[in-house]
Amino acid sequence: MNIKNIQSQLNNGEGIIVVSPENRRYLTDFPSSDGYLLITATESILLADSRYIEAAQNNAKDCSDIQLLSSLSSQLPALTDKLGIKTLFTEAEKLSVADFNRFSSLVSCECKAEKADEMICALRRIKNEYEKNKIVEAQRIAEAAFDRILGFIKEGVTEKQVALELDYYMLSHGAECVSFETIAVSGKNSSMPHGVPSDKKIEKGDFITMDFGAVVDGYHSDMTRTVAVGEVSSKQAEVYETVLSAQLASLDAVRSGVSCFDADEAARSIIRNAGYGEFFGHGTGHGVGIEIHEQPRLSLKSKQTLEVGDIVTVEPGIYLPSQFGVRIEDMAFVTENSCENLTNSPKQLIIL
């Protein structure tokens, strides 16, 4: 169906070559690390090498032909000539200059690094029911991992052990892989939004920020929770409640027709008014799907508007250098008049 949508936007004499694994998987529902998908208004040809050809023939969807990739230098020009392609559009964001130059040198038609990204991105951004269900399935695995980790965290356990336990649980309970390198940082390390888990042992009074997700059939989930061990200071409690209020305000703002800037500002204004504006440096959220970061982006720089079918994270944070940090993240499915929160895990401050 996705390929047919692309075909409907192509004129006679136009073609698209798709190289990136993410876009090839999205369009054919077939995962592979290498290959090429050539699409015209009437044809869709997948070139797969010997490692993938049998699996592709059995599992790739919506392809009019699946061919063994033996020599791109001979097959690509032969195909573009046979299909009457005069203009070949390539991906831009995911294609190297070297690959673009290689395509240009192989074919007799004109190559343009335009149009392909726009068409594919527009399709990928709006999630259908199948995609939404896969993301929810991945999210439920992540939530079960969070439930598990609450009984695992204690004084003396290292950040690495927490991250590994989250990963092990997700991978052993249905995830094909984890969404990204799991973040589990504690104490002073939690002031780094994308800190790397270390051998630091968790201590009484630490905040522990965990950012993680699972992948199911290519679709990602993403969640963040911050919990405490033993006790918290009044300042920690204040910062936590500020972030929670900001997150809830942004979730309340997320609906179709709202600008991504305003959805970001709903959270940012609360943090700013509480005196912590300089300690919230990243955007409030991003799209999630076949990749962990997709369009749209909830940020001060965004000029996009939310649409029905967007799935975005809502993840404001406050990070006090050399002290501690707090981030809370849910995923939201955008509807006409509100949003559906796809994340079920509790958000009230948990002290273990």
MARZAVO-65612 format. One record per residue (C-alpha): y, z, x. Coordinates in steps of 0.05 Angstrom, whole numbers, padded with zeros to 5 digits, always signed. Layout:
N
YZX ...
END
This chain:
352
+00000+00000+00000 +00048+00016+00057 +00033-00050+00091 +00046-00087+00025 +00114-00053+00021 +00131-00078+00090 +00107-00148+00073 +00151-00149+00011 +00212-00141+00057 +00194-00198+00104 +00215-00270+00096 +00173-00330+00115 +00176-00339+00190 +00186-00264+00202 +00136-00216+00232 +00132-00144+00256 +00090-00118+00314 +00074-00044+00310 +00053-00010+00375 +00064+00065+00367 +00002+00105+00348 +00041+00144+00295 +00065+00082+00258 -00002+00046+00265 -00038+00106+00236 +00013+00112+00179 +00005+00039+00159 -00071+00032+00168 -00095+00104+00160 -00133+00093+00225 -00119+00137+00286 -00124+00106+00355 -00088+00115+00421 -00080+00041+00433 -00075-00024+00393 -00027-00071+00358 -00013-00085+00285 +00018-00153+00269 +00048-00160+00199 +00077-00221+00164 +00095-00232+00092 +00023-00252+00077 -00020-00226+00135 -00035-00160+00170 -00077-00164+00232 -00100-00104+00272 -00119-00115+00345 -00165-00060+00370 -00199-00056+00437 -00273-00044+00449 -00265+00032+00444 -00241+00028+00372 -00263-00039+00343 -00324-00014+00305 -00288+00046+00277 -00228+00003+00259 -00272-00047+00222 -00303+00010+00182 -00241+00052+00169 -00175+00015+00177 -00141+00002+00110 -00100-00055+00082 -00112-00103+00140 -00127-00176+00124 -00162-00183+00191 -00186-00137+00247 -00197-00169+00315 -00224-00147+00382 -00166-00141+00431 -00189-00177+00493 -00125-00207+00521 -00058-00194+00490 -00026-00246+00534 -00067-00300+00501 -00079-00271+00431 -00007-00253+00414 +00024-00321+00427 -00035-00355+00392 -00026-00311+00330 +00050-00318+00326 +00043-00393+00331 -00014-00396+00280 +00024-00352+00230 +00089-00391+00239 +00129-00331+00263 +00199-00351+00286 +00227-00280+00292 +00184-00222+00315 +00213-00153+00301 +00192-00095+00345 +00199-00020+00341 +00259+00005+00380 +00254+00080+00383 +00181+00081+00404 +00178+00019+00447 +00193+00018+00521 +00240-00035+00550 +00182-00059+00592 +00138-00072+00531 +00195-00107+00494 +00206-00152+00554 +00132-00165+00558 +00129-00187+00485 +00190-00231+00495 +00157-00265+00554 +00091-00277+00519 +00114-00310+00454 +00154-00372+00440 +00190-00340+00380 +00251-00295+00384 +00238-00220+00393 +00287-00170+00362 +00286-00094+00369 +00311-00083+00299 +00290-00079+00226 +00220-00051+00240 +00243+00021+00251 +00288+00019+00190 +00233-00005+00144 +00178+00040+00170 +00223+00102+00174 +00245+00093+00102 +00173+00090+00079 +00151+00149+00121 +00209+00193+00100 +00191+00197+00026 +00123+00230+00016 +00076+00211-00040 +00028+00259-00073 -00028+00244-00024 +00018+00259+00036 +00045+00322+00004 -00025+00347-00010 -00046+00336+00062 +00015+00374+00088 +00000+00431+00040 -00072+00432+00062 -00049+00437+00135 +00000+00491+00115 -00053+00533+00082 -00093+00532+00146 -00032+00556+00185 -00019+00611+00134 -00091+00636+00140 -00080+00638+00216 -00017+00679+00204 -00057+00728+00161 -00108+00733+00216 -00057+00744+00271 -00025+00804+00236 -00090+00842+00248 -00094+00818+00320 -00024+00836+00346 -00018+00903+00379 +00013+00935+00440 -00017+00908+00504 -00037+00840+00476 -00003+00783+00513 +00038+00726+00484 -00013+00676+00510 -00069+00714+00474 -00030+00711+00408 -00017+00636+00416 -00090+00622+00434 -00115+00663+00375 -00071+00624+00327 -00095+00558+00357 -00168+00579+00355 -00164+00600+00283 -00131+00536+00260 -00178+00491+00300 -00240+00528+00275 -00217+00527+00202 -00205+00454+00189 -00147+00430+00232 -00159+00366+00271 -00108+00391+00321 -00048+00436+00325 +00020+00408+00306 +00052+00423+00373 +00046+00473+00430 +00045+00539+00393 +00104+00585+00408 +00090+00660+00412 +00146+00699+00447 +00162+00773+00445 +00217+00822+00464 +00270+00790+00508 +00231+00725+00509 +00242+00716+00434 +00315+00700+00448 +00290+00631+00472 +00280+00587+00410 +00226+00545+00444 +00201+00596+00494 +00133+00585+00526 +00080+00639+00515 +00071+00680+00578 +00029+00737+00605 +00080+00786+00580 +00047+00843+00542 +00073+00862+00474 +00109+00929+00472 +00129+00978+00419 +00196+00956+00388 +00186+00882+00404 +00201+00826+00357 +00148+00771+00362 +00168+00701+00340 +00111+00653+00325 +00123+00579+00311 +00060+00539+00296 +00026+00490+00251 -00038+00452+00236 -00054+00378+00227 -00099+00350+00172 -00114+00276+00168 -00054+00262+00212 -00004+00304+00172 +00031+00364+00202 +00052+00432+00178 +00105+00476+00210 +00121+00549+00200 +00155+00606+00237 +00150+00680+00226 +00180+00738+00264 +00146+00806+00261 +00156+00872+00296 +00111+00922+00329 +00118+00997+00318 +00192+01002+00300 +00257+00964+00299 +00328+00984+00316 +00384+00980+00265 +00410+00918+00301 +00343+00884+00297 +00338+00899+00223 +00409+00872+00212 +00395+00807+00249 +00329+00798+00212 +00361+00807+00144 +00418+00760+00163 +00369+00705+00182 +00329+00717+00118 +00391+00712+00075 +00412+00648+00111 +00343+00618+00101 +00341+00634+00027 +00411+00606+00018 +00392+00540+00050 +00328+00536+00009 +00370+00547-00053 +00416+00489-00032 +00360+00439-00018 +00353+00388-00074 +00362+00314-00085 +00433+00289-00075 +00455+00346-00030 +00480+00326+00039 +00439+00349+00098 +00503+00376+00127 +00513+00421+00066 +00441+00445+00068 +00452+00465+00140 +00520+00496+00126 +00490+00539+00071 +00450+00576+00124 +00501+00570+00181 +00559+00599+00142 +00521+00664+00128 +00503+00671+00201 +00574+00654+00222 +00605+00704+00173 +00559+00758+00199 +00588+00748+00268 +00528+00711+00299 +00551+00639+00294 +00549+00626+00368 +00477+00649+00371 +00451+00595+00324 +00451+00531+00364 +00399+00486+00333 +00397+00449+00266 +00371+00484+00204 +00313+00437+00194 +00278+00370+00200 +00230+00325+00163 +00155+00334+00173 +00098+00285+00163 +00055+00241+00207 +00098+00270+00263 +00125+00340+00270 +00197+00315+00273 +00217+00261+00224 +00277+00242+00182 +00319+00272+00152 +00352+00325+00195 +00389+00385+00168 +00445+00393+00218 +00520+00394+00228 +00515+00323+00256 +00474+00293+00199 +00505+00242+00152 +00441+00236+00111 +00431+00258+00039 +00368+00291+00013 +00323+00250-00032 +00265+00266-00079 +00202+00265-00037 +00232+00290+00028 +00193+00347+00060 +00238+00387+00107 +00234+00451+00145 +00286+00505+00133 +00289+00547+00196 +00354+00582+00215 +00353+00632+00272 +00394+00681+00313 +00380+00687+00387 +00414+00742+00428 +00405+00726+00502 +00363+00777+00540 +00356+00819+00477 +00314+00787+00421 +00312+00730+00372 +00292+00718+00300 +00272+00654+00265 +00242+00645+00195 +00215+00577+00174 +00187+00547+00111 +00174+00476+00089 +00208+00450+00026 +00191+00390-00019 +00255+00361-00047 +00257+00352-00123 +00312+00327-00170 +00344+00394-00185 +00315+00442-00132 +00259+00444-00082 +00187+00467-00082 +00173+00516-00026 +00106+00495+00005 +00100+00559+00047 +00068+00621+00016 +00069+00671+00073 +00113+00732+00062 +00181+00736+00094 +00201+00808+00086 +00205+00844+00153 +00134+00863+00174 +00127+00921+00222 +00057+00925+00251 
END
